[in-house]
Amino acid sequence: MPLSDFAIVILAAGKGTRLRSQLAKVLHRAGGRPLIEHVVRACIPLGARDIFVIVGHQADAVRAIVEPLGAKAIVQEPQGGTGHALQVARAALTAGKAKYALVIPGDAPLVRTETLQALAGAHRSGSAAATLLSAVVKDPFGYGRVVRCEAGDKMADCVAAVVEEKSATEAERDIREINSSVYAFTLTPLWPCLGELQPENAHKELYLTDCVALLNQRGQRVHAEIAADAQEVLGCNTRADLAEVDGIFRERKRRTLMDSGVTIYLPQTVLIDPAVEAGADTVIEPGVQLLGSTRIGTGCTIRSGSVLTDAVLDDRVTVREYSIISASRLGPDTMVGPFAHIREGAELAARARVGNFVEVKKSKIGEGVKAMHLTYLGDATIGRESNIGAGTITCNYNGVSKNPTTVGDGVFIGSGTELVAPVKVGDGAYVAAGSTITENVPADALGIARARQTTKPRWAAERRAKSAEKLGANSAVKPAMKKAKKRK
């Protein structure tokens, strides 16, 4: 059910001093995306009235990420704490006529859409003025503790206060239920509480957590929903936190792919970004990286050490060891590598073969083409069933501009050939090994562009003899030669 009566406020103005970085906290990456992008993407399916992102440090960079996703940035200047952030957002929330608000920290990238949906639903159906998402953890150090209301010998189903680590008593520090800083608020009772917040803390900031106690004082109930998975509430305050969160994202993605029929050997060594797709019966070997929006078909094999970024692979493609493929498309039954480099804009048609130490850039490689060894193909079009010999180079750059090379169907290019663009080789033509081709080769012709070999008998022996005579005439050299002989 869409949350059409909710607005979402994502708090993303902080610097994140404990990261010891020039980069704002929410711009740091985990699981293949900036932290703030994960949070916004989790919110989009909720169908809320508005998504507002409170920005501050490096506001333009944060805005550049969130606005293309449909969120609206609100600048908090200066940054006076989480309570102040809601005060800054009040005008936009009032104008949007939302009844409720979900408030989410921008550095909680693991929170799931389903969890936010459940929190909003529990708040909407309950009688509380605020509902916070909590979690029970083994080690609550550093987190705000959820202090429940007392009801005789039992803890009531309401929250009396949220106490930060530094302010907690010894008994409160033993509480293992922590605040996630994810809240659902009914806005009408929230506004008076925001107006009463005081900066009575070490940072002299207005804390949204203080609204819990203020709401209770006003006779308003605060409820807590315990997250089923405590990992969802993990924040990213330190580099170690980032590493932990990144690892959780990667494990989630690997598990999703394996559940859909992908085989991953030594999965803990494989890095897969969240937007990656792979078909059933694809095999991914250890040490592989699948990045960006890479899409892999069915029955493919990606061997160890290969890195694919924004690549599209059709069915039954084999990528052999330590190959790099970027922003390119590989047709069905193609094979690349080992140690191949398929650069941006390359397209390999069905059954093409690109072998070891071959680089392809912005080129169309036709069906059944073979380029197996030590070759560079740049700005080229290679026709179907052509063979590109070892050491072939398309000389596509003249120092000013890039120029095309066109090779027709069924062409044989001999080893060590240089094709100086712009140049064309017609269908069925041959180019002799070692040629430097600067003119077009017509269809079915033989192109030869090399000097005729000259052989001089006894030349090498005579050169050695002359060198020996010179050494003999040089007295300064003789002692060194004698010493060398003794060493032998």
Secondary structure, DSSP 4 states (H G I P E B T S, - for coil): ---TTEEEEEEE----GGG--SS-GGGSEETTEEHHHHHHHHHGGG--SEEEEEE-TTHHHHHHHHGGGT-EEEE-SS---HHHHHHHHHHHHHHHT-SEEEEEETT-TT--HHHHHHHHHHHHHS--SEEEEEEE-S--TTSPEEEEEEETTEEEEEEEEEE-GGG--HHHHT--EEEEEEEEEEHHHHHHHHHH----STT----TTHHHHHHHHTT--EEEEE-S-GGGG----SHHHHHHHHHHHHHHHHHHHHHTT-EESSGGG-EE-TT-EE-TT-EE-TT-EEETT-EE-TT-EE-TT-EEES-EE-TT-EE-TT-EEES-EE-TT-EE-SS-EE-TT-EE-TT-EEEET-EEES-EE-TT-EEEES-EEESEEE-TT-EE-TT-EEE-B-SS-B--EEE-TT-EE-TT-EEESSEEE-TT-EE-TT-EE-S-B-TT-EE--SPPP---TTHHHHHHHHHHHHHHH-TTTHHHHHHHHHH-
